[in-house]
Amino acid sequence: MPEDTPTPITDYISTKEASERAHLTQDHIIRLLHRGAIQGIRKAREWLVYAPSLAAYIASKPKRGLKPGTKLGPRRKTKPAEASNAQTL
């Protein structure tokens, strides 16, 4: 977003709403603001998050887990418990 073009205040959301949209904590949203991963402005002691910036971050964030089409390797075979240890008194 160019700095000389003003954006309407309606494009900004609170950190609470941003955390609900992104399924992240408010503290993590504030860390993202400090790092510049998402854009926002600070009004007094509160942060306002630029909603289009948050949407772009969510869209570009890699999903957790295996990627589609990933084949798992062979599973390890577990060693059977030794029968002699189980039967000793």
C-alpha positions in Angstrom: 0.0 0.0 0.0 1.6 3.3 -1.0 2.0 5.7 1.9 0.7 8.8 0.1 -2.7 7.2 -0.7 -5.0 7.3 2.3 -7.0 4.2 3.1 -10.5 4.4 4.6 -10.7 3.5 8.3 -13.2 0.8 7.4 -10.3 -1.2 5.9 -8.8 -1.7 9.4 -9.9 -4.2 12.0 -9.0 -4.7 15.7 -6.3 -7.2 16.7 -9.1 -9.2 18.4 -11.0 -9.5 15.1 -7.8 -10.2 13.2 -6.9 -13.1 15.6 -10.3 -14.6 15.1 -10.1 -14.4 11.3 -6.6 -15.8 11.2 -7.0 -18.4 14.1 -4.0 -16.9 15.8 -3.5 -15.2 19.2 -3.6 -11.5 19.6 0.0 -11.6 20.7 1.0 -13.3 17.5 -0.9 -10.7 15.4 1.0 -8.0 17.2 4.3 -9.8 16.6 3.4 -10.0 12.9 2.7 -6.2 12.9 6.1 -5.5 14.5 7.9 -7.8 12.0 6.1 -6.2 9.0 4.5 -9.4 7.9 1.1 -7.7 8.0 0.4 -4.0 7.9 -1.4 -1.9 10.4 -1.4 1.4 12.4 -1.1 2.1 16.0 -3.6 4.4 17.6 -2.7 5.3 21.2 -2.1 1.9 22.8 -4.1 -0.2 20.4 -3.2 -1.6 17.0 -5.5 -1.7 14.0 -4.7 -4.3 11.3 -5.1 -3.5 7.6 -7.6 -6.2 6.6 -6.4 -6.7 3.0 -2.9 -7.3 4.4 -4.2 -9.9 6.8 -6.1 -11.6 4.0 -3.0 -11.8 1.9 -0.9 -13.2 4.8 -3.6 -15.9 5.5 -3.7 -16.9 1.8 0.1 -17.1 1.5 0.6 -18.9 4.8 1.6 -22.6 4.2 -0.8 -25.2 5.5 0.4 -27.5 8.2 0.7 -31.3 7.6 1.6 -33.4 4.6 1.3 -31.9 1.1 -1.3 -33.5 -1.1 0.1 -36.5 -3.0 2.9 -37.2 -0.5 3.5 -40.9 -0.2 4.5 -42.2 3.2 7.5 -44.6 3.3 7.3 -48.1 4.7 6.3 -48.3 8.3 8.8 -49.6 10.8 8.1 -53.0 12.1 8.0 -53.1 15.9 9.9 -55.9 17.6 7.7 -58.4 19.4 8.1 -58.4 23.1 10.4 -61.2 24.2 8.3 -64.1 25.4 11.0 -65.2 27.9 10.8 -61.9 29.8 7.0 -62.0 30.0 6.9 -65.6 31.5 9.5 -65.3 34.2 8.3 -64.8 37.7 
